[in-house]
Amino acid sequence: MTPVQIDLWALITFLVFLAVTVVGGIVGAARYTLTQSERRQDERHEAGEKARMERARHWDARFTALEAAAKADAGQWQRVERELLSLKADLPVLYVRREDYVRNQTIIEAKLDAVALKLENIQLKGIKS
C-alpha cells in the first residue's frame, strides 16, 4: 500500500470548506426552525385575534339586544306609569269608601223612617176625624 499524500493547503481548504458547510447547515436549520416557530406564532396570533374579534362581535350583538330590551322595558314601564296615574285620577270619582256608603245609607233610612212616621201620623189623624 502506498501512502496518500495530501498538501497542507488542500487539507486546510477541505477543513475550512467542511467547517463552512457544517456551520451553514446549523445556521440553515436554526433559521428554518425560527421561521417555522415565527409562522406558528403568527398563526396563533391571527387565530387569537380572529377569536377576539368574534367575541367582540358577539358581545356587541348581546349588548345591542340588551339595550333594545331595556328601551322596550322602559316604554312598558312608562305605559304602566301612565295607566297608574290615570287610575289615581279616576279612582276618587269612581270609588265610594265603605264609611261613605254606610253614612249615606243611614241618612236615606232616616229619611224613609221620617216619611213613614208622617204617613202614620196622617193615617191616625184620618181615623180620629
C-alpha positions in Angstrom: 0.0 0.0 0.0 1.2 3.4 -0.9 0.7 6.3 1.4 -1.6 9.1 0.3 0.0 12.4 0.3 -2.2 15.5 0.8 -1.0 19.0 0.5 -1.3 21.1 3.7 -3.2 23.8 1.8 -5.6 21.3 0.3 -6.2 19.9 3.8 -6.8 23.3 5.2 -9.1 24.2 2.3 -11.0 21.0 2.8 -11.4 21.5 6.5 -12.5 25.2 6.0 -15.0 24.0 3.4 -16.2 21.3 5.8 -16.5 23.8 8.7 -18.3 26.3 6.5 -20.7 23.6 5.3 -21.4 22.4 8.8 -21.9 25.9 10.2 -24.0 26.8 7.2 -26.2 23.7 7.8 -26.5 24.5 11.5 -27.4 28.2 10.6 -29.9 27.0 8.0 -31.5 24.5 10.4 -31.7 27.2 13.1 -33.1 29.7 10.6 -35.7 27.1 9.4 -36.7 26.4 13.0 -37.0 30.1 13.8 -39.0 30.7 10.6 -41.4 27.8 11.4 -41.7 29.0 15.0 -42.5 32.5 13.9 -45.0 31.2 11.4 -46.8 29.2 14.1 -46.7 32.1 16.4 -48.2 34.4 13.7 -50.9 31.7 13.1 -51.7 31.6 16.8 -51.8 35.4 16.9 -54.1 35.6 13.9 -56.4 32.9 15.4 -56.4 34.7 18.7 -57.2 38.0 17.0 -59.9 36.3 15.0 -61.4 34.8 18.1 -61.2 38.2 19.9 -63.0 39.9 17.0 -65.7 37.2 17.1 -66.2 37.6 20.8 -66.3 41.4 20.4 -69.0 41.0 17.7 -70.9 38.5 19.9 -70.8 40.9 22.9 -71.7 43.9 20.7 -74.7 42.0 19.5 -75.7 41.0 23.0 -75.3 44.5 24.4 -77.3 45.9 21.4 -80.1 43.4 22.2 -80.0 44.2 25.9 -80.2 48.0 25.1 -83.2 47.3 22.8 -84.8 45.2 25.6 -84.1 48.0 28.1 -85.7 50.6 25.8 -88.7 48.3 25.3 -89.0 47.8 29.1 -88.7 51.5 29.7 -91.5 52.0 27.3 -93.6 49.4 29.0 -92.9 51.0 32.4 -93.9 54.4 31.1 -97.2 52.9 29.9 -97.8 51.3 33.3 -96.9 54.5 35.0 -99.4 56.5 32.8 -102.1 53.9 33.5 -101.5 54.1 37.2 -101.7 57.9 37.1 -104.9 57.7 35.2 -106.3 55.2 37.7 -105.3 57.6 40.5 -107.1 60.4 38.8 -110.3 58.3 38.2 -110.4 56.5 41.5 -111.8 59.3 43.7 -114.6 59.8 41.1 -115.5 56.1 40.7 -114.8 54.7 44.2 -117.0 55.1 47.3 -115.5 54.2 50.6 -117.4 51.9 52.9 -117.8 54.5 55.6 -119.3 56.9 53.0 -121.7 54.3 51.8 -122.8 53.5 55.4 -123.3 57.2 56.2 -125.4 57.8 53.0 -127.4 54.6 53.7 -128.1 55.7 57.2 -129.3 59.1 56.0 -131.6 57.5 53.5 -133.0 55.2 56.1 -133.6 58.0 58.5 -135.5 60.0 55.8 -137.6 56.9 55.0 -138.3 56.5 58.7 -139.4 60.2 58.9 -141.7 59.7 55.8 -143.1 56.6 57.3 -143.8 58.4 60.6 -145.5 61.2 58.8 -147.7 58.8 56.9 -148.5 57.0 60.1 -149.5 60.4 61.7 -151.7 61.3 58.7 -153.4 57.9 58.9 -154.0 58.3 62.7 -155.5 61.8 62.1 -157.7 60.4 59.4 -159.0 57.7 61.7 -159.8 60.1 64.5 -161.6 62.6 62.4 
